Amino acid sequence: MNHLVLTVIAADQPGLVEKLASCISTHGGNWLESRMSRMAGQFAGILKVSVPANASEALVASLQALNAQGIRVLLAEGGSDPEQTCKPIQLDLVGNDRPGIVRDITRVLSELGVNVESLVTDVSPAPMSSELLFHAEAVLAVPLSVTLEVLQARLETLADDLMVELVLRSDE
């Protein structure tokens, strides 16, 4: 079996996911996991599929042919997951929206060798003031050599500068 990672983007329309699923199924592929969403009239997603080795090339050609229907698909061969040398940490952040929040937070994470495994963000009006609030939820892969206390301290220093509330949770 081969594993493929696909990135998909197209104008949002009914039946879009079904077209992808049919294409994958027709070639003996199996839809393993995905993250998909509609934003600003576009539908975008990333998914992982497995396909028999002898059907891989045909599936790739079929997925690329979807471009004629306005569905752009970028493909990459799946690799192996890295050795488990990190611990998962949940990050929740809320604060007044301003440009650069994601850049500033991820700079600190990068300096500590922390990998962002998933990130969901949105901006919405605050309940009372209607000021825009930025909200982020992330799953971080924190190196075993970085303690939760060190990560918390580094991010809290930044959180004070950004005026955001920050919560870190370990599932351990």
Residue, then its C-alpha position, 0 to 999 in steps of 0.5 A: m500500500n502507498h500513502l498519499v497526502l492530498t491538498v485540495i482547493a476549489a470553489d465551494q459547491p455541493g458534491l465536491v467531497e463526493k467527487l474526491a471520494s469517488c475518485i479515490s474509491t474507484h482506484g481501490g483507495n481508502w480515505l484515512e483521515s482529513r481536515m476540511s473547511r469552507m472559507a471565503g467561498q472556497f473549500a479547502g482540505i488536506l487528506k491522507v489516503s492509502v491506495p494499492a501500489n499498482a493503482s497509485e499512478a492511475l489514482v494520481a492521474s485521476l485526481q489531477a484530471l479533476n483540475a478540469q472541473g476546477i478542483r485543484v489537487l496537490l499530491a505528496e507521498g506519505g512518509s513515516d511518522p517521526e520517532q516519538t521524542c515529543k510530548p503533546i501539549q494543547l494550547d488555547l489562546v484568546g486575545n484582542d485581534r491584531p496582525g502578527i499574533v501567529r507570527d509572534i507565538t510561532r517564533v517562540l515555539s520554533e526557538l524551543g524546537v516545538n512543532v505545531e501539529s494542528l492549528v485552528t484559528d478564528v476571529s469573532p466579535a467579543p460578546m459585550s464590546s464587539e471588538l474582534l477577538f482572536h482565538a487559537e487552538a493548537v496541538l503542539a509536539v514539545p521536545l521531551s527536553v523542554t518542560l511544560e514550565v519552560l514553555q509556559a514561562r516563555l509564552e506567558t512573557l509573550a502573552d503579556d506583550l500581546m495582551v492575550e490569555l494563554v492556557l497550556r494543557s498536557d494530556e499526560 
